[in-house]
Amino acid sequence: VQLQASGGGLVQAGGSLRLSCAASGSIFGIAKTGWYRQAPGKQRELVATITRGGSPNYADSAKGRFTISRDNAKNTVLLQMNSLKPEDTAVYYCNVVMVLSNTVYWGQGTLVTVSS
């Protein structure tokens, strides 16, 4: 499975961005897709996940502001981020977990910078 993350950029506090994670390869074996982020000097942390069936899960920091969704026709998972805060600044990574093997694949990351 190959993952291509895109959509990052520079935005002012209160603004919005939409991240996209496009999957290719053996995508039929994907059980769950997730977005994680890593800020400078910090550990990578969960932002949101969505199962193959479409059930979302959010970190507390994302609840009410971020929405994860699937576009099955495009083999893409989207992360709509609204009301962005400077503390949302990080490199955002998408990953997938495979159904049978629980193997995890990571995309290359996309940088989100929120200015105050």
C-alpha positions in Angstrom: 0.0 0.0 0.0 1.3 3.5 -0.9 -0.1 6.6 0.8 0.1 10.1 -0.5 -0.7 12.9 1.9 -1.4 16.4 0.7 -3.2 19.6 1.6 -1.0 21.1 4.2 0.0 24.7 4.2 0.1 28.0 6.1 -3.1 29.3 7.6 -4.1 31.9 10.2 -5.6 30.9 13.5 -9.3 30.4 13.0 -8.9 29.2 9.4 -9.4 25.9 7.8 -7.5 23.3 5.8 -8.5 20.0 4.2 -5.9 17.2 4.2 -6.2 14.3 1.8 -4.7 10.8 2.0 -4.8 8.9 -1.2 -4.1 5.2 -1.1 -3.0 2.9 -3.9 -1.9 -0.7 -4.1 -3.6 -3.4 -2.1 -6.3 -1.1 -0.7 -9.0 -3.7 -0.3 -7.2 -5.0 2.7 -7.3 -1.7 4.6 -9.2 -2.0 7.9 -8.7 1.5 9.2 -7.1 4.8 8.1 -5.8 7.4 10.5 -4.3 10.8 10.7 -1.6 11.5 13.2 0.5 14.6 13.8 3.9 15.4 15.2 4.9 18.8 16.4 8.5 19.8 16.8 10.0 18.2 19.9 6.9 16.2 20.6 5.8 12.6 20.1 3.5 11.6 17.2 -0.1 11.7 18.4 -3.4 10.5 17.1 -5.7 13.0 15.5 -8.5 10.9 14.0 -9.2 7.5 12.5 -11.9 6.0 10.3 -12.7 2.4 9.8 -13.4 0.7 6.5 -17.1 0.9 7.5 -16.9 4.6 8.0 -16.9 4.8 11.8 -14.8 7.8 13.0 -12.8 8.3 16.1 -11.3 11.5 17.3 -8.7 12.7 19.8 -10.1 15.1 22.3 -8.1 17.9 20.7 -9.9 17.3 17.4 -13.4 16.8 18.5 -15.8 19.5 17.3 -13.2 21.0 15.0 -12.0 18.3 12.7 -14.0 15.9 10.6 -12.6 12.7 9.0 -14.4 11.2 6.0 -13.9 8.7 3.2 -14.2 9.1 -0.5 -14.3 5.5 -1.6 -14.5 6.4 -5.3 -11.2 8.1 -5.1 -9.6 5.7 -2.4 -9.1 8.8 -0.3 -9.5 9.8 3.3 -10.1 13.5 4.1 -9.4 15.4 7.2 -11.3 18.7 7.3 -9.8 21.0 9.9 -11.7 24.0 11.0 -11.0 26.6 13.7 -7.4 25.9 13.6 -5.1 27.0 16.4 -1.4 27.6 16.6 -1.1 24.4 18.7 -2.3 22.5 15.7 1.0 23.2 13.9 2.6 19.9 13.1 3.5 17.5 10.4 0.4 15.5 9.7 0.8 11.9 8.7 -1.8 9.4 7.4 -1.6 5.7 8.0 -3.5 2.5 7.3 -3.9 -0.7 9.2 -4.4 -3.9 7.2 -7.2 -6.3 8.1 -5.4 -9.6 8.3 -1.8 -8.8 9.2 -2.3 -5.6 11.2 0.6 -4.2 9.2 0.8 -0.4 9.4 1.8 1.7 6.4 2.6 5.4 6.7 2.4 8.3 4.2 5.2 10.9 3.9 3.6 13.7 6.0 2.3 17.1 5.1 3.2 20.3 7.1 0.4 22.4 8.7 1.5 25.7 10.1 -1.1 27.9 11.9 0.0 31.4 12.6 -1.4 33.5 15.5 
